[in-house]
Amino acid sequence: MSEIEDRLAKLGLTLPEPAAPVAAYVPVVVAGGMAHVSGQLPFVDGKLVTGRLGESVSLEDGVVAAQACGVMILAQLKAALGSLDRVERVVKLGAFVNSTGDFTDQPKIANGASELMVAVFGEIGKHARSAVGVPVLPLGAAVEVDAIVAVRPA
């Protein structure tokens, strides 16, 4: 078992099957030593988390949804790279939070994905980030997170 797989096991996380794209794009593009992971939606217990923060989704459920997006990012990376041990650095996460106009805790929601990356990768999981409130997301999702990750050659 690799160090990363050991950390996932200690966190009680099992990576799901990577989600198939819902439109005309690919889940991951690896170019120039970087993996660009398309926005991932939050699936908890196999069900898409939908709704808006500040309206029908609680802060706590939003954080869990962002973490679920992070788990799917890891699943997509493993599928594209063959192993998460090829991750050299999590460079940036972009978090999009389906929220009302008066909801301002997008950074707290994004922490669900950010803290997961640090828990899994340690120091190399620390990253730059955007956390943006939006009025709607695909399929009514509560959160969407994308990633840019530096990777080691195969």
C-alpha positions, -999 to +999 in steps of 0.1 A: +000+000+000+014+034-010+017+063+015-013+081-001-035+049-001-025+045+036-036+081+044-069+075+025-075+043+045-068+061+078-092+088+068-118+061+062-121+071+025-126+048-004-124+064-038-155+060-059-156+052-096-147+085-114-178+103-126-184+104-164-186+138-180-220+153-183-212+173-215-185+177-242-153+176-222-128+152-206-124+147-168-086+153-168-061+167-192-024+162-184-001+185-203+033+201-194+036+183-161+002+195-149-031+177-145-061+200-151-092+183-135-126+194-147-151+206-122-164+178-101-198+176-085-206+164-050-219+128-046-226+117-011-237+081-006-242+079-044-266+109-045-259+143-060-260+170-033-283+197-047-296+231-035-283+265-025-263+276+004-281+302+024-314+287+013-319+249+013-283+236+021-267+241+056-232+253+061-222+218+074-238+200+044-220+224+021-186+216+036-194+178+032-204+185-004-171+203-011-152+174+005-172+150-018-160+171-047-124+167-035-129+129-032-141+128-068-110+149-078-088+123-063-107+095-081-103+113-114-066+119-108-060+082-099-078+071-130-058+095-152-024+090-136-026+054-125-015+063-090-019+093-067+018+089-058+025+108-091+010+139-075+039+164-069+018+193-057-018+204-055-014+238-071-049+253-071-085+245-064-114+265-077-146+261-056-180+273-070-207+275-044-244+276-054-255+303-030-279+331-024-269+367-028-265+373+009-245+341+016-208+350+022-193+319+036-180+304+003-145+301+018-158+280+047-175+257+022-144+254+000-124+243+031-141+209+028-120+202-003-090+222+008-086+204+041-091+171+024-061+177+001-039+186+030-051+155+050-043+132+020-011+148+006+004+166+036+025+197+028+022+192-009-016+194-006-014+231+004-026+251-026-039+284-039-076+287-042-107+306-054-140+303-036-168+319-057-206+322-051-227+315-081-265+316-087-267+281-102-245+251-110-250+221-134-277+197-124-286+220-095-254+209-076-247+227-043-209+229-050-184+222-079-147+221-074-119+219-101-082+215-096-047+220-111-021+196-099+016+192-107+025+156-116+056+135-118+064+117-150+051+081-153 
